[in-house]
Amino acid sequence: MIIEKRLKELRKERGESQETVARAAGIALRNYHRIETGEGLPRIPALCALADHFQVNADYLLGRTDVRDMLPPSSEQEARP
């Protein structure tokens, strides 16, 4: 999968350790290590936390797009109370 490559790339660009990223995402270091080595996948809350930490779109982490930028909410979502 592509998620492990993108997470490792983002982490190295920022000069962060796996421990720092795991702590920021609120997951155990061993779980983050498994994600980055392709042995596991993050749960949805962890995926969202990782995307927030790196300030990228979750779809970018999942390989669904090559656009890193976080997407603004759609006008439909903005209209909801």
PDB file of N, CA, C and O in Angstrom:
ATOM      1  N   MET A   1       0.837  -1.189   0.000  1.00  0.00           N
ATOM      2  CA  MET A   1       0.000   0.000   0.000  1.00  0.00           C
ATOM      3  C   MET A   1       0.876   1.244   0.000  1.00  0.00           C
ATOM      4  O   MET A   1       2.073   1.195   0.282  1.00  0.00           O
ATOM      5  N   ILE A   2       0.254   2.325  -0.316  1.00  0.00           N
ATOM      6  CA  ILE A   2       1.004   3.574  -0.432  1.00  0.00           C
ATOM      7  C   ILE A   2       1.091   4.344   0.886  1.00  0.00           C
ATOM      8  O   ILE A   2       1.963   5.197   1.047  1.00  0.00           O
ATOM      9  N   ILE A   3       0.198   4.050   1.822  1.00  0.00           N
ATOM     10  CA  ILE A   3       0.150   4.836   3.057  1.00  0.00           C
ATOM     11  C   ILE A   3       1.479   4.800   3.806  1.00  0.00           C
ATOM     12  O   ILE A   3       1.910   5.822   4.339  1.00  0.00           O
ATOM     13  N   GLU A   4       2.129   3.649   3.855  1.00  0.00           N
ATOM     14  CA  GLU A   4       3.388   3.572   4.592  1.00  0.00           C
ATOM     15  C   GLU A   4       4.467   4.437   3.950  1.00  0.00           C
ATOM     16  O   GLU A   4       5.260   5.062   4.655  1.00  0.00           O
ATOM     17  N   LYS A   5       4.503   4.479   2.619  1.00  0.00           N
ATOM     18  CA  LYS A   5       5.489   5.303   1.925  1.00  0.00           C
ATOM     19  C   LYS A   5       5.241   6.786   2.184  1.00  0.00           C
ATOM     20  O   LYS A   5       6.173   7.553   2.424  1.00  0.00           O
ATOM     21  N   ARG A   6       3.984   7.170   2.130  1.00  0.00           N
ATOM     22  CA  ARG A   6       3.663   8.590   2.307  1.00  0.00           C
ATOM     23  C   ARG A   6       3.897   9.040   3.741  1.00  0.00           C
ATOM     24  O   ARG A   6       4.385  10.146   3.971  1.00  0.00           O
ATOM     25  N   LEU A   7       3.556   8.195   4.706  1.00  0.00           N
ATOM     26  CA  LEU A   7       3.801   8.562   6.102  1.00  0.00           C
ATOM     27  C   LEU A   7       5.294   8.702   6.374  1.00  0.00           C
ATOM     28  O   LEU A   7       5.722   9.656   7.024  1.00  0.00           O
ATOM     29  N   LYS A   8       6.077   7.766   5.885  1.00  0.00           N
ATOM     30  CA  LYS A   8       7.522   7.826   6.101  1.00  0.00           C
ATOM     31  C   LYS A   8       8.109   9.075   5.440  1.00  0.00           C
ATOM     32  O   LYS A   8       8.953   9.756   6.023  1.00  0.00           O
ATOM     33  N   GLU A   9       7.657   9.368   4.222  1.00  0.00           N
ATOM     34  CA  GLU A   9       8.134  10.548   3.499  1.00  0.00           C
ATOM     35  C   GLU A   9       7.797  11.832   4.265  1.00  0.00           C
ATOM     36  O   GLU A   9       8.651  12.703   4.434  1.00  0.00           O
ATOM     37  N   LEU A  10       6.555  11.942   4.721  1.00  0.00           N
ATOM     38  CA  LEU A  10       6.130  13.134   5.463  1.00  0.00           C
ATOM     39  C   LEU A  10       6.897  13.266   6.778  1.00  0.00           C
ATOM     40  O   LEU A  10       7.318  14.361   7.151  1.00  0.00           O
ATOM     41  N   ARG A  11       7.073  12.158   7.469  1.00  0.00           N
ATOM     42  CA  ARG A  11       7.787  12.178   8.745  1.00  0.00           C
ATOM     43  C   ARG A  11       9.231  12.617   8.551  1.00  0.00           C
ATOM     44  O   ARG A  11       9.748  13.423   9.324  1.00  0.00           O
ATOM     45  N   LYS A  12       9.880  12.089   7.520  1.00  0.00           N
ATOM     46  CA  LYS A  12      11.279  12.447   7.278  1.00  0.00           C
ATOM     47  C   LYS A  12      11.413  13.898   6.819  1.00  0.00           C
ATOM     48  O   LYS A  12      12.369  14.582   7.184  1.00  0.00           O
ATOM     49  N   GLU A  13      10.454  14.366   6.019  1.00  0.00           N
ATOM     50  CA  GLU A  13      10.479  15.777   5.595  1.00  0.00           C
ATOM     51  C   GLU A  13      10.455  16.707   6.798  1.00  0.00           C
ATOM     52  O   GLU A  13      11.088  17.763   6.794  1.00  0.00           O
ATOM     53  N   ARG A  14       9.727  16.309   7.816  1.00  0.00           N
ATOM     54  CA  ARG A  14       9.607  17.139   9.019  1.00  0.00           C
ATOM     55  C   ARG A  14      10.682  16.839  10.045  1.00  0.00           C
ATOM     56  O   ARG A  14      10.766  17.516  11.070  1.00  0.00           O
ATOM     57  N   GLY A  15      11.500  15.838   9.786  1.00  0.00           N
ATOM     58  CA  GLY A  15      12.572  15.489  10.723  1.00  0.00           C
ATOM     59  C   GLY A  15      12.053  14.950  12.040  1.00  0.00           C
ATOM     60  O   GLY A  15      12.652  15.186  13.089  1.00  0.00           O
ATOM     61  N   GLU A  16      10.943  14.226  11.997  1.00  0.00           N
ATOM     62  CA  GLU A  16      10.333  13.707  13.216  1.00  0.00           C
ATOM     63  C   GLU A  16      10.622  12.219  13.371  1.00  0.00           C
ATOM     64  O   GLU A  16      10.843  11.503  12.394  1.00  0.00           O
ATOM     65  N   SER A  17      10.615  11.781  14.607  1.00  0.00           N
ATOM     66  CA  SER A  17      10.778  10.355  14.880  1.00  0.00           C
ATOM     67  C   SER A  17       9.416   9.672  14.817  1.00  0.00           C
ATOM     68  O   SER A  17       8.374  10.327  14.857  1.00  0.00           O
ATOM     69  N   GLN A  18       9.442   8.357  14.719  1.00  0.00           N
ATOM     70  CA  GLN A  18       8.191   7.603  14.758  1.00  0.00           C
ATOM     71  C   GLN A  18       7.480   7.837  16.086  1.00  0.00           C
ATOM     72  O   GLN A  18       6.252   7.914  16.129  1.00  0.00           O
ATOM     73  N   GLU A  19       8.235   7.948  17.153  1.00  0.00           N
ATOM     74  CA  GLU A  19       7.646   8.180  18.473  1.00  0.00           C
ATOM     75  C   GLU A  19       6.900   9.513  18.520  1.00  0.00           C
ATOM     76  O   GLU A  19       5.810   9.594  19.087  1.00  0.00           O
ATOM     77  N   THR A  20       7.471  10.538  17.940  1.00  0.00           N
ATOM     78  CA  THR A  20       6.834  11.856  17.921  1.00  0.00           C
ATOM     79  C   THR A  20       5.511  11.813  17.163  1.00  0.00           C
ATOM     80  O   THR A  20       4.508  12.362  17.618  1.00  0.00           O
ATOM     81  N   VAL A  21       5.516  11.160  16.011  1.00  0.00           N
ATOM     82  CA  VAL A  21       4.308  11.067  15.190  1.00  0.00           C
ATOM     83  C   VAL A  21       3.248  10.230  15.895  1.00  0.00           C
ATOM     84  O   VAL A  21       2.074  10.599  15.919  1.00  0.00           O
ATOM     85  N   ALA A  22       3.660   9.109  16.464  1.00  0.00           N
ATOM     86  CA  ALA A  22       2.707   8.250  17.177  1.00  0.00           C
ATOM     87  C   ALA A  22       2.054   9.010  18.324  1.00  0.00           C
ATOM     88  O   ALA A  22       0.839   8.938  18.511  1.00  0.00           O
ATOM     89  N   ARG A  23       2.855   9.734  19.086  1.00  0.00           N
ATOM     90  CA  ARG A  23       2.320  10.509  20.211  1.00  0.00           C
ATOM     91  C   ARG A  23       1.343  11.573  19.707  1.00  0.00           C
ATOM     92  O   ARG A  23       0.279  11.765  20.296  1.00  0.00           O
ATOM     93  N   ALA A  24       1.695  12.258  18.629  1.00  0.00           N
ATOM     94  CA  ALA A  24       0.835  13.306  18.072  1.00  0.00           C
ATOM     95  C   ALA A  24      -0.495  12.737  17.578  1.00  0.00           C
ATOM     96  O   ALA A  24      -1.527  13.403  17.658  1.00  0.00           O
ATOM     97  N   ALA A  25      -0.467  11.505  17.070  1.00  0.00           N
ATOM     98  CA  ALA A  25      -1.679  10.871  16.549  1.00  0.00           C
ATOM     99  C   ALA A  25      -2.455  10.130  17.633  1.00  0.00           C
ATOM    100  O   ALA A  25      -3.575   9.675  17.400  1.00  0.00           O
ATOM    101  N   GLY A  26      -1.862  10.009  18.815  1.00  0.00           N
ATOM    102  CA  GLY A  26      -2.542   9.331  19.910  1.00  0.00           C
ATOM    103  C   GLY A  26      -2.593   7.822  19.750  1.00  0.00           C
ATOM    104  O   GLY A  26      -3.545   7.174  20.186  1.00  0.00           O
ATOM    105  N   ILE A  27      -1.559   7.264  19.118  1.00  0.00           N
ATOM    106  CA  ILE A  27      -1.509   5.810  18.957  1.00  0.00           C
ATOM    107  C   ILE A  27      -0.205   5.279  19.543  1.00  0.00           C
ATOM    108  O   ILE A  27       0.762   6.021  19.710  1.00  0.00           O
ATOM    109  N   ALA A  28      -0.193   4.003  19.846  1.00  0.00           N
ATOM    110  CA  ALA A  28       1.005   3.376  20.389  1.00  0.00           C
ATOM    111  C   ALA A  28       2.114   3.368  19.340  1.00  0.00           C
ATOM    112  O   ALA A  28       1.856   3.235  18.144  1.00  0.00           O
ATOM    113  N   LEU A  29       3.343   3.512  19.806  1.00  0.00           N
ATOM    114  CA  LEU A  29       4.493   3.505  18.902  1.00  0.00           C
ATOM    115  C   LEU A  29       4.533   2.229  18.076  1.00  0.00           C
ATOM    116  O   LEU A  29       4.793   2.286  16.874  1.00  0.00           O
ATOM    117  N   ARG A  30       4.282   1.079  18.691  1.00  0.00           N
ATOM    118  CA  ARG A  30       4.334  -0.191  17.943  1.00  0.00           C
ATOM    119  C   ARG A  30       3.287  -0.217  16.831  1.00  0.00           C
ATOM    120  O   ARG A  30       3.525  -0.782  15.764  1.00  0.00           O
ATOM    121  N   ASN A  31       2.120   0.399  17.081  1.00  0.00           N
ATOM    122  CA  ASN A  31       1.081   0.450  16.049  1.00  0.00           C
ATOM    123  C   ASN A  31       1.498   1.365  14.907  1.00  0.00           C
ATOM    124  O   ASN A  31       1.281   1.048  13.738  1.00  0.00           O
ATOM    125  N   TYR A  32       2.097   2.500  15.247  1.00  0.00           N
ATOM    126  CA  TYR A  32       2.570   3.396  14.188  1.00  0.00           C
ATOM    127  C   TYR A  32       3.664   2.704  13.377  1.00  0.00           C
ATOM    128  O   TYR A  32       3.671   2.780  12.148  1.00  0.00           O
ATOM    129  N   HIS A  33       4.575   2.040  14.054  1.00  0.00           N
ATOM    130  CA  HIS A  33       5.654   1.328  13.356  1.00  0.00           C
ATOM    131  C   HIS A  33       5.065   0.302  12.388  1.00  0.00           C
ATOM    132  O   HIS A  33       5.541   0.168  11.261  1.00  0.00           O
ATOM    133  N   ARG A  34       4.043  -0.414  12.817  1.00  0.00           N
ATOM    134  CA  ARG A  34       3.411  -1.417  11.953  1.00  0.00           C
ATOM    135  C   ARG A  34       2.772  -0.766  10.728  1.00  0.00           C
ATOM    136  O   ARG A  34       2.804  -1.331   9.635  1.00  0.00           O
ATOM    137  N   ILE A  35       2.191   0.420  10.910  1.00  0.00           N
ATOM    138  CA  ILE A  35       1.591   1.136   9.777  1.00  0.00           C
ATOM    139  C   ILE A  35       2.680   1.535   8.785  1.00  0.00           C
ATOM    140  O   ILE A  35       2.539   1.337   7.579  1.00  0.00           O
ATOM    141  N   GLU A  36       3.770   2.102   9.311  1.00  0.00           N
ATOM    142  CA  GLU A  36       4.820   2.613   8.445  1.00  0.00           C
ATOM    143  C   GLU A  36       5.608   1.500   7.753  1.00  0.00           C
ATOM    144  O   GLU A  36       6.246   1.740   6.728  1.00  0.00           O
ATOM    145  N   THR A  37       5.567   0.302   8.297  1.00  0.00           N
ATOM    146  CA  THR A  37       6.261  -0.817   7.659  1.00  0.00           C
ATOM    147  C   THR A  37       5.313  -1.664   6.804  1.00  0.00           C
ATOM    148  O   THR A  37       5.730  -2.667   6.225  1.00  0.00           O
ATOM    149  N   GLY A  38       4.063  -1.272   6.726  1.00  0.00           N
ATOM    150  CA  GLY A  38       3.105  -1.979   5.891  1.00  0.00           C
ATOM    151  C   GLY A  38       2.512  -3.217   6.536  1.00  0.00           C
ATOM    152  O   GLY A  38       1.859  -4.013   5.861  1.00  0.00           O
ATOM    153  N   GLU A  39       2.728  -3.390   7.823  1.00  0.00           N
ATOM    154  CA  GLU A  39       2.206  -4.560   8.532  1.00  0.00           C
ATOM    155  C   GLU A  39       0.806  -4.329   9.100  1.00  0.00           C
ATOM    156  O   GLU A  39       0.175  -5.269   9.583  1.00  0.00           O
ATOM    157  N   GLY A  40       0.323  -3.107   9.049  1.00  0.00           N
ATOM    158  CA  GLY A  40      -0.997  -2.795   9.585  1.00  0.00           C
ATOM    159  C   GLY A  40      -1.530  -1.521   8.974  1.00  0.00           C
ATOM    160  O   GLY A  40      -0.811  -0.797   8.284  1.00  0.00           O
ATOM    161  N   LEU A  41      -2.788  -1.254   9.231  1.00  0.00           N
ATOM    162  CA  LEU A  41      -3.438  -0.037   8.751  1.00  0.00           C
ATOM    163  C   LEU A  41      -3.990   0.733   9.936  1.00  0.00           C
ATOM    164  O   LEU A  41      -4.382   0.133  10.938  1.00  0.00           O
ATOM    165  N   PRO A  42      -4.024   2.051   9.834  1.00  0.00           N
ATOM    166  CA  PRO A  42      -4.578   2.820  10.950  1.00  0.00           C
ATOM    167  C   PRO A  42      -6.099   2.722  10.985  1.00  0.00           C
ATOM    168  O   PRO A  42      -6.751   2.557   9.955  1.00  0.00           O
ATOM    169  N   ARG A  43      -6.638   2.825  12.173  1.00  0.00           N
ATOM    170  CA  ARG A  43      -8.087   2.942  12.314  1.00  0.00           C
ATOM    171  C   ARG A  43      -8.459   4.354  11.876  1.00  0.00           C
ATOM    172  O   ARG A  43      -7.598   5.228  11.779  1.00  0.00           O
ATOM    173  N   ILE A  44      -9.722   4.566  11.616  1.00  0.00           N
ATOM    174  CA  ILE A  44     -10.159   5.861  11.076  1.00  0.00           C
ATOM    175  C   ILE A  44      -9.768   7.034  11.975  1.00  0.00           C
ATOM    176  O   ILE A  44      -9.260   8.027  11.453  1.00  0.00           O
ATOM    177  N   PRO A  45      -9.974   6.981  13.291  1.00  0.00           N
ATOM    178  CA  PRO A  45      -9.549   8.125  14.118  1.00  0.00           C
ATOM    179  C   PRO A  45      -8.049   8.401  14.013  1.00  0.00           C
ATOM    180  O   PRO A  45      -7.632   9.559  13.995  1.00  0.00           O
ATOM    181  N   ALA A  46      -7.238   7.344  13.945  1.00  0.00           N
ATOM    182  CA  ALA A  46      -5.792   7.529  13.811  1.00  0.00           C
ATOM    183  C   ALA A  46      -5.438   8.095  12.446  1.00  0.00           C
ATOM    184  O   ALA A  46      -4.548   8.938  12.336  1.00  0.00           O
ATOM    185  N   LEU A  47      -6.124   7.641  11.407  1.00  0.00           N
ATOM    186  CA  LEU A  47      -5.899   8.181  10.062  1.00  0.00           C
ATOM    187  C   LEU A  47      -6.178   9.678  10.042  1.00  0.00           C
ATOM    188  O   LEU A  47      -5.401  10.454   9.486  1.00  0.00           O
ATOM    189  N   CYS A  48      -7.277  10.074  10.643  1.00  0.00           N
ATOM    190  CA  CYS A  48      -7.624  11.502  10.703  1.00  0.00           C
ATOM    191  C   CYS A  48      -6.588  12.285  11.503  1.00  0.00           C
ATOM    192  O   CYS A  48      -6.202  13.387  11.114  1.00  0.00           O
ATOM    193  N   ALA A  49      -6.139  11.715  12.618  1.00  0.00           N
ATOM    194  CA  ALA A  49      -5.130  12.385  13.442  1.00  0.00           C
ATOM    195  C   ALA A  49      -3.805  12.514  12.692  1.00  0.00           C
ATOM    196  O   ALA A  49      -3.134  13.541  12.799  1.00  0.00           O
ATOM    197  N   LEU A  50      -3.426  11.494  11.943  1.00  0.00           N
ATOM    198  CA  LEU A  50      -2.191  11.565  11.152  1.00  0.00           C
ATOM    199  C   LEU A  50      -2.307  12.619  10.059  1.00  0.00           C
ATOM    200  O   LEU A  50      -1.370  13.383   9.827  1.00  0.00           O
ATOM    201  N   ALA A  51      -3.447  12.662   9.392  1.00  0.00           N
ATOM    202  CA  ALA A  51      -3.653  13.673   8.349  1.00  0.00           C
ATOM    203  C   ALA A  51      -3.597  15.070   8.959  1.00  0.00           C
ATOM    204  O   ALA A  51      -2.990  15.974   8.385  1.00  0.00           O
ATOM    205  N   ASP A  52      -4.221  15.246  10.107  1.00  0.00           N
ATOM    206  CA  ASP A  52      -4.184  16.548  10.784  1.00  0.00           C
ATOM    207  C   ASP A  52      -2.762  16.912  11.192  1.00  0.00           C
ATOM    208  O   ASP A  52      -2.330  18.050  11.009  1.00  0.00           O
ATOM    209  N   HIS A  53      -2.044  15.953  11.739  1.00  0.00           N
ATOM    210  CA  HIS A  53      -0.677  16.213  12.185  1.00  0.00           C
ATOM    211  C   HIS A  53       0.205  16.687  11.029  1.00  0.00           C
ATOM    212  O   HIS A  53       0.967  17.645  11.161  1.00  0.00           O
ATOM    213  N   PHE A  54       0.087  16.003   9.908  1.00  0.00           N
ATOM    214  CA  PHE A  54       0.912  16.362   8.756  1.00  0.00           C
ATOM    215  C   PHE A  54       0.272  17.433   7.876  1.00  0.00           C
ATOM    216  O   PHE A  54       0.863  17.870   6.889  1.00  0.00           O
ATOM    217  N   GLN A  55      -0.924  17.847   8.236  1.00  0.00           N
ATOM    218  CA  GLN A  55      -1.670  18.877   7.508  1.00  0.00           C
ATOM    219  C   GLN A  55      -1.825  18.501   6.036  1.00  0.00           C
ATOM    220  O   GLN A  55      -1.557  19.295   5.133  1.00  0.00           O
ATOM    221  N   VAL A  56      -2.268  17.258   5.830  1.00  0.00           N
ATOM    222  CA  VAL A  56      -2.539  16.760   4.483  1.00  0.00           C
ATOM    223  C   VAL A  56      -3.935  16.161   4.446  1.00  0.00           C
ATOM    224  O   VAL A  56      -4.551  15.903   5.480  1.00  0.00           O
ATOM    225  N   ASN A  57      -4.405  15.952   3.254  1.00  0.00           N
ATOM    226  CA  ASN A  57      -5.686  15.315   3.017  1.00  0.00           C
ATOM    227  C   ASN A  57      -5.554  13.819   3.337  1.00  0.00           C
ATOM    228  O   ASN A  57      -4.571  13.190   2.947  1.00  0.00           O
ATOM    229  N   ALA A  58      -6.532  13.251   4.039  1.00  0.00           N
ATOM    230  CA  ALA A  58      -6.501  11.816   4.336  1.00  0.00           C
ATOM    231  C   ALA A  58      -6.475  10.995   3.046  1.00  0.00           C
ATOM    232  O   ALA A  58      -5.864   9.927   3.004  1.00  0.00           O
ATOM    233  N   ASP A  59      -7.129  11.484   2.003  1.00  0.00           N
ATOM    234  CA  ASP A  59      -7.091  10.779   0.723  1.00  0.00           C
ATOM    235  C   ASP A  59      -5.669  10.725   0.164  1.00  0.00           C
ATOM    236  O   ASP A  59      -5.314   9.777  -0.536  1.00  0.00           O
ATOM    237  N   TYR A  60      -4.868  11.719   0.465  1.00  0.00           N
ATOM    238  CA  TYR A  60      -3.465  11.694   0.043  1.00  0.00           C
ATOM    239  C   TYR A  60      -2.740  10.545   0.746  1.00  0.00           C
ATOM    240  O   TYR A  60      -1.997   9.798   0.110  1.00  0.00           O
ATOM    241  N   LEU A  61      -2.955  10.402   2.058  1.00  0.00           N
ATOM    242  CA  LEU A  61      -2.314   9.314   2.790  1.00  0.00           C
ATOM    243  C   LEU A  61      -2.732   7.951   2.246  1.00  0.00           C
ATOM    244  O   LEU A  61      -1.931   7.018   2.201  1.00  0.00           O
ATOM    245  N   LEU A  62      -3.984   7.848   1.836  1.00  0.00           N
ATOM    246  CA  LEU A  62      -4.513   6.582   1.335  1.00  0.00           C
ATOM    247  C   LEU A  62      -4.170   6.316  -0.123  1.00  0.00           C
ATOM    248  O   LEU A  62      -4.460   5.236  -0.638  1.00  0.00           O
ATOM    249  N   GLY A  63      -3.555   7.286  -0.796  1.00  0.00           N
ATOM    250  CA  GLY A  63      -3.179   7.112  -2.192  1.00  0.00           C
ATOM    251  C   GLY A  63      -4.315   7.351  -3.171  1.00  0.00           C
ATOM    252  O   GLY A  63      -4.216   6.982  -4.342  1.00  0.00           O
ATOM    253  N   ARG A  64      -5.403   7.971  -2.697  1.00  0.00           N
ATOM    254  CA  ARG A  64      -6.540   8.242  -3.574  1.00  0.00           C
ATOM    255  C   ARG A  64      -6.346   9.513  -4.389  1.00  0.00           C
ATOM    256  O   ARG A  64      -7.056   9.744  -5.368  1.00  0.00           O
ATOM    257  N   THR A  65      -5.388  10.331  -3.986  1.00  0.00           N
ATOM    258  CA  THR A  65      -5.054  11.559  -4.700  1.00  0.00           C
ATOM    259  C   THR A  65      -3.590  11.866  -4.463  1.00  0.00           C
ATOM    260  O   THR A  65      -2.998  11.398  -3.491  1.00  0.00           O
ATOM    261  N   ASP A  66      -3.010  12.650  -5.352  1.00  0.00           N
ATOM    262  CA  ASP A  66      -1.645  13.112  -5.160  1.00  0.00           C
ATOM    263  C   ASP A  66      -1.619  14.536  -4.618  1.00  0.00           C
ATOM    264  O   ASP A  66      -0.551  15.129  -4.468  1.00  0.00           O
ATOM    265  N   VAL A  67      -2.794  15.081  -4.325  1.00  0.00           N
ATOM    266  CA  VAL A  67      -2.913  16.434  -3.779  1.00  0.00           C
ATOM    267  C   VAL A  67      -2.768  16.357  -2.271  1.00  0.00           C
ATOM    268  O   VAL A  67      -3.578  15.727  -1.591  1.00  0.00           O
ATOM    269  N   ARG A  68      -1.735  16.998  -1.756  1.00  0.00           N
ATOM    270  CA  ARG A  68      -1.489  16.969  -0.310  1.00  0.00           C
ATOM    271  C   ARG A  68      -2.426  17.886   0.473  1.00  0.00           C
ATOM    272  O   ARG A  68      -2.814  17.569   1.598  1.00  0.00           O
ATOM    273  N   ASP A  69      -2.784  19.014  -0.118  1.00  0.00           N
ATOM    274  CA  ASP A  69      -3.546  20.030   0.604  1.00  0.00           C
ATOM    275  C   ASP A  69      -4.822  19.470   1.202  1.00  0.00           C
ATOM    276  O   ASP A  69      -5.526  18.674   0.581  1.00  0.00           O
ATOM    277  N   MET A  70      -5.103  19.901   2.415  1.00  0.00           N
ATOM    278  CA  MET A  70      -6.372  19.540   3.024  1.00  0.00           C
ATOM    279  C   MET A  70      -7.475  20.209   2.220  1.00  0.00           C
ATOM    280  O   MET A  70      -7.358  21.375   1.845  1.00  0.00           O
ATOM    281  N   LEU A  71      -8.520  19.486   1.964  1.00  0.00           N
ATOM    282  CA  LEU A  71      -9.624  20.025   1.174  1.00  0.00           C
ATOM    283  C   LEU A  71     -10.556  20.844   2.057  1.00  0.00           C
ATOM    284  O   LEU A  71     -10.875  20.431   3.172  1.00  0.00           O
ATOM    285  N   PRO A  72     -10.992  21.997   1.572  1.00  0.00           N
ATOM    286  CA  PRO A  72     -11.943  22.780   2.351  1.00  0.00           C
ATOM    287  C   PRO A  72     -13.287  22.058   2.387  1.00  0.00           C
ATOM    288  O   PRO A  72     -13.587  21.270   1.491  1.00  0.00           O
ATOM    289  N   PRO A  73     -14.103  22.319   3.416  1.00  0.00           N
ATOM    290  CA  PRO A  73     -15.415  21.687   3.458  1.00  0.00           C
ATOM    291  C   PRO A  73     -16.237  22.091   2.241  1.00  0.00           C
ATOM    292  O   PRO A  73     -16.128  23.214   1.748  1.00  0.00           O
ATOM    293  N   SER A  74     -17.049  21.173   1.770  1.00  0.00           N
ATOM    294  CA  SER A  74     -17.905  21.491   0.618  1.00  0.00           C
ATOM    295  C   SER A  74     -18.994  22.453   1.061  1.00  0.00           C
ATOM    296  O   SER A  74     -19.283  22.570   2.252  1.00  0.00           O
ATOM    297  N   SER A  75     -19.593  23.138   0.106  1.00  0.00           N
ATOM    298  CA  SER A  75     -20.647  24.098   0.436  1.00  0.00           C
ATOM    299  C   SER A  75     -21.833  23.370   1.069  1.00  0.00           C
ATOM    300  O   SER A  75     -22.564  23.965   1.861  1.00  0.00           O
ATOM    301  N   GLU A  76     -22.039  22.089   0.733  1.00  0.00           N
ATOM    302  CA  GLU A  76     -23.118  21.314   1.334  1.00  0.00           C
ATOM    303  C   GLU A  76     -22.877  21.121   2.819  1.00  0.00           C
ATOM    304  O   GLU A  76     -23.806  21.223   3.620  1.00  0.00           O
ATOM    305  N   GLN A  77     -21.620  20.839   3.196  1.00  0.00           N
ATOM    306  CA  GLN A  77     -21.285  20.660   4.597  1.00  0.00           C
ATOM    307  C   GLN A  77     -21.391  21.984   5.359  1.00  0.00           C
ATOM    308  O   GLN A  77     -21.796  21.995   6.521  1.00  0.00           O
ATOM    309  N   GLU A  78     -21.035  23.083   4.724  1.00  0.00           N
ATOM    310  CA  GLU A  78     -21.107  24.384   5.373  1.00  0.00           C
ATOM    311  C   GLU A  78     -22.544  24.788   5.657  1.00  0.00           C
ATOM    312  O   GLU A  78     -22.807  25.524   6.608  1.00  0.00           O
ATOM    313  N   ALA A  79     -23.480  24.308   4.834  1.00  0.00           N
ATOM    314  CA  ALA A  79     -24.869  24.695   4.975  1.00  0.00           C
ATOM    315  C   ALA A  79     -25.565  23.945   6.100  1.00  0.00           C
ATOM    316  O   ALA A  79     -26.656  24.338   6.514  1.00  0.00           O
ATOM    317  N   ARG A  80     -24.959  22.869   6.604  1.00  0.00           N
ATOM    318  CA  ARG A  80     -25.576  22.094   7.672  1.00  0.00           C
ATOM    319  C   ARG A  80     -25.517  22.867   8.989  1.00  0.00           C
ATOM    320  O   ARG A  80     -24.542  23.564   9.268  1.00  0.00           O
ATOM    321  N   PRO A  81     -26.582  22.733   9.798  1.00  0.00           N
ATOM    322  CA  PRO A  81     -26.574  23.428  11.110  1.00  0.00           C
ATOM    323  C   PRO A  81     -25.647  22.787  12.092  1.00  0.00           C
ATOM    324  O   PRO A  81     -25.532  23.251  13.227  1.00  0.00           O
TER     325      PRO A  81
END
